[in-house]
């Protein structure tokens, strides 16, 4: 019987997560402060390791992609289309 090999998730601290995102998009508007707010509001799952919060980068990317393409922004008071 063969055992399944599991790769550990790509976990990063808040600062390292922002640095990794900036490697792919230097002009990103995502900041450490905003990411920290998302973590503290439990909008993004995290693991507390000592004083740091570790974020799964795959989940963060999924969250950011879903948020960019959803109508939830209008429900949350974000940018919304005005009637002409």
ChimeraX commands (.cxc) that place a marker at each C-alpha (Angstrom):
marker #1 position 0.00,0.00,0.00 radius 0.5
marker #1 position 1.42,3.40,-0.93 radius 0.5
marker #1 position 1.01,6.39,1.29 radius 0.5
marker #1 position -0.24,9.67,-0.07 radius 0.5
marker #1 position 2.39,12.38,0.01 radius 0.5
marker #1 position 1.07,15.68,1.27 radius 0.5
marker #1 position 2.87,18.90,0.60 radius 0.5
marker #1 position 2.61,21.46,3.35 radius 0.5
marker #1 position 0.62,24.61,2.56 radius 0.5
marker #1 position 2.54,27.76,1.63 radius 0.5
marker #1 position 2.12,29.65,4.89 radius 0.5
marker #1 position 3.42,33.22,5.18 radius 0.5
marker #1 position 3.34,35.94,7.78 radius 0.5
marker #1 position 1.50,39.13,6.85 radius 0.5
marker #1 position 4.64,40.99,5.80 radius 0.5
marker #1 position 5.98,38.04,3.78 radius 0.5
marker #1 position 2.57,37.57,2.13 radius 0.5
marker #1 position 2.57,41.18,0.93 radius 0.5
marker #1 position 6.16,40.82,-0.33 radius 0.5
marker #1 position 5.22,37.69,-2.29 radius 0.5
marker #1 position 2.22,39.43,-3.85 radius 0.5
marker #1 position 4.40,42.43,-4.77 radius 0.5
marker #1 position 6.82,40.09,-6.59 radius 0.5
marker #1 position 4.03,39.31,-9.05 radius 0.5
marker #1 position 2.38,42.75,-9.03 radius 0.5
marker #1 position 4.64,45.60,-7.97 radius 0.5
marker #1 position 1.79,48.10,-8.28 radius 0.5
marker #1 position -0.60,46.22,-5.99 radius 0.5
marker #1 position -2.78,48.36,-3.76 radius 0.5
marker #1 position -2.94,45.64,-1.09 radius 0.5
marker #1 position -1.18,46.80,2.09 radius 0.5
marker #1 position 0.00,45.12,5.26 radius 0.5
marker #1 position -2.53,47.10,7.25 radius 0.5
marker #1 position -5.46,45.96,5.14 radius 0.5
marker #1 position -4.32,42.34,5.15 radius 0.5
marker #1 position -3.95,42.49,8.94 radius 0.5
marker #1 position -7.52,43.83,9.19 radius 0.5
marker #1 position -8.81,40.95,7.08 radius 0.5
marker #1 position -7.05,38.49,9.38 radius 0.5
marker #1 position -8.26,40.14,12.59 radius 0.5
marker #1 position -11.85,40.26,11.27 radius 0.5
marker #1 position -11.56,36.54,10.45 radius 0.5
marker #1 position -12.36,37.22,6.80 radius 0.5
marker #1 position -9.25,35.25,5.89 radius 0.5
marker #1 position -8.40,32.15,7.91 radius 0.5
marker #1 position -5.06,32.25,9.68 radius 0.5
marker #1 position -3.00,30.37,12.23 radius 0.5
marker #1 position -1.50,32.23,15.15 radius 0.5
marker #1 position 2.12,31.22,15.75 radius 0.5
marker #1 position 3.41,33.16,18.73 radius 0.5
marker #1 position 2.78,36.81,17.92 radius 0.5
marker #1 position 2.51,36.23,14.17 radius 0.5
marker #1 position -0.45,35.31,12.04 radius 0.5
marker #1 position 0.31,32.81,9.28 radius 0.5
marker #1 position -1.78,32.89,6.14 radius 0.5
marker #1 position -2.17,30.12,3.58 radius 0.5
marker #1 position -1.18,31.82,0.31 radius 0.5
marker #1 position -3.48,29.62,-1.78 radius 0.5
marker #1 position -6.48,30.65,0.32 radius 0.5
marker #1 position -5.42,34.32,0.20 radius 0.5
marker #1 position -5.12,34.22,-3.60 radius 0.5
marker #1 position -8.51,32.52,-3.87 radius 0.5
marker #1 position -10.06,35.16,-1.59 radius 0.5
marker #1 position -8.57,38.02,-3.59 radius 0.5
marker #1 position -9.63,36.53,-6.93 radius 0.5
marker #1 position -13.17,35.85,-5.70 radius 0.5
marker #1 position -13.51,39.35,-4.24 radius 0.5
marker #1 position -12.33,41.01,-7.43 radius 0.5
marker #1 position -14.98,39.26,-9.51 radius 0.5
marker #1 position -18.00,39.30,-7.20 radius 0.5
marker #1 position -20.95,41.55,-6.56 radius 0.5
marker #1 position -20.21,41.42,-2.83 radius 0.5
marker #1 position -18.41,44.76,-3.15 radius 0.5
marker #1 position -21.69,46.56,-3.72 radius 0.5
marker #1 position -23.30,44.84,-0.72 radius 0.5
marker #1 position -20.36,45.85,1.48 radius 0.5
marker #1 position -20.51,49.50,0.50 radius 0.5
marker #1 position -17.70,49.27,-2.08 radius 0.5
marker #1 position -17.72,50.73,-5.56 radius 0.5
marker #1 position -21.10,50.47,-7.20 radius 0.5
marker #1 position -22.50,51.48,-10.55 radius 0.5
marker #1 position -24.60,54.63,-10.55 radius 0.5
marker #1 position -27.84,54.86,-12.48 radius 0.5
marker #1 position -27.69,56.96,-15.61 radius 0.5
marker link #1:1,2 radius 0.2
marker link #1:2,3 radius 0.2
marker link #1:3,4 radius 0.2
marker link #1:4,5 radius 0.2
marker link #1:5,6 radius 0.2
marker link #1:6,7 radius 0.2
marker link #1:7,8 radius 0.2
marker link #1:8,9 radius 0.2
marker link #1:9,10 radius 0.2
marker link #1:10,11 radius 0.2
marker link #1:11,12 radius 0.2
marker link #1:12,13 radius 0.2
marker link #1:13,14 radius 0.2
marker link #1:14,15 radius 0.2
marker link #1:15,16 radius 0.2
marker link #1:16,17 radius 0.2
marker link #1:17,18 radius 0.2
marker link #1:18,19 radius 0.2
marker link #1:19,20 radius 0.2
marker link #1:20,21 radius 0.2
marker link #1:21,22 radius 0.2
marker link #1:22,23 radius 0.2
marker link #1:23,24 radius 0.2
marker link #1:24,25 radius 0.2
marker link #1:25,26 radius 0.2
marker link #1:26,27 radius 0.2
marker link #1:27,28 radius 0.2
marker link #1:28,29 radius 0.2
marker link #1:29,30 radius 0.2
marker link #1:30,31 radius 0.2
marker link #1:31,32 radius 0.2
marker link #1:32,33 radius 0.2
marker link #1:33,34 radius 0.2
marker link #1:34,35 radius 0.2
marker link #1:35,36 radius 0.2
marker link #1:36,37 radius 0.2
marker link #1:37,38 radius 0.2
marker link #1:38,39 radius 0.2
marker link #1:39,40 radius 0.2
marker link #1:40,41 radius 0.2
marker link #1:41,42 radius 0.2
marker link #1:42,43 radius 0.2
marker link #1:43,44 radius 0.2
marker link #1:44,45 radius 0.2
marker link #1:45,46 radius 0.2
marker link #1:46,47 radius 0.2
marker link #1:47,48 radius 0.2
marker link #1:48,49 radius 0.2
marker link #1:49,50 radius 0.2
marker link #1:50,51 radius 0.2
marker link #1:51,52 radius 0.2
marker link #1:52,53 radius 0.2
marker link #1:53,54 radius 0.2
marker link #1:54,55 radius 0.2
marker link #1:55,56 radius 0.2
marker link #1:56,57 radius 0.2
marker link #1:57,58 radius 0.2
marker link #1:58,59 radius 0.2
marker link #1:59,60 radius 0.2
marker link #1:60,61 radius 0.2
marker link #1:61,62 radius 0.2
marker link #1:62,63 radius 0.2
marker link #1:63,64 radius 0.2
marker link #1:64,65 radius 0.2
marker link #1:65,66 radius 0.2
marker link #1:66,67 radius 0.2
marker link #1:67,68 radius 0.2
marker link #1:68,69 radius 0.2
marker link #1:69,70 radius 0.2
marker link #1:70,71 radius 0.2
marker link #1:71,72 radius 0.2
marker link #1:72,73 radius 0.2
marker link #1:73,74 radius 0.2
marker link #1:74,75 radius 0.2
marker link #1:75,76 radius 0.2
marker link #1:76,77 radius 0.2
marker link #1:77,78 radius 0.2
marker link #1:78,79 radius 0.2
marker link #1:79,80 radius 0.2
marker link #1:80,81 radius 0.2
marker link #1:81,82 radius 0.2
marker link #1:82,83 radius 0.2
marker link #1:83,84 radius 0.2
view
